[in-house]
C-alpha cells in the first residue's frame, strides 16, 4: 500500500515521491522473492509488459500535445513509468535472462552509490552542457556502462558500496564487514550468450 501511495504521489506531484516509490517497489519485489525466482512470476511479468506496451504510445502522445503545465509533467511521469516498466519487463522476458543480466547484479548491489553518483555526474554535466532529449541516451550510456564495469570490479574487493556501507553502519550502529577475504575474490562475472 505504501509503495502504491508513493508512486501515485510521485505522479501527481511530478516526481517528489516517485524515487522513494520506485525504491519501495524494488524492496517489495525483493521481499516476495521476485528476482531469485523470475520463472514463478512470468505470467504477472507478461501482463505488466502488455499493459505498459499499451500505455507507452498514448502517454507519450499526451505529454507532447499538452501545453507546458501540470498535466504535461504528470503525463511525463506516467510515460516515464510506462517506458521503464516496458524496458525492464522486456529484459526479464528474454530467454536465459539470468545469464544475460548477471553482470548487472553488482550494479544493483551498489544501487545507492550508483544512484547518487549518477545524480552528481548529471548535475556536473548539466552545468556546462544541458542534457536534452537529443543527447540523453548518449549521456546515459556513457555513465551507465562504466558504472556497471566499476561495480563488478568494486565487489571483487569490497562487500558493498561505500554509501551502502555507511547506510548499514548508521542503521545497525556497528561497522559492517568492508573487505572481501582474499579466498573469496571471484573473477568478473561474464554473460553466457
Secondary structure by P-SEA (a helix, b strand, c coil): caaaaaaaaaaaacccaaaaaaaaaaaaaaaaccccccccaaaaaaaaaaaaaaaaaaaaaaaaaccccaaaaaaaaaaaaaaaaaaaaaaaaccccccccccaaaaaaaaaaaaaaaaaaaaaaaaccccccccaaaaaaaccaaaaaaaaaaaacccccaaaaaaaaaacccccccccccccccccccccc
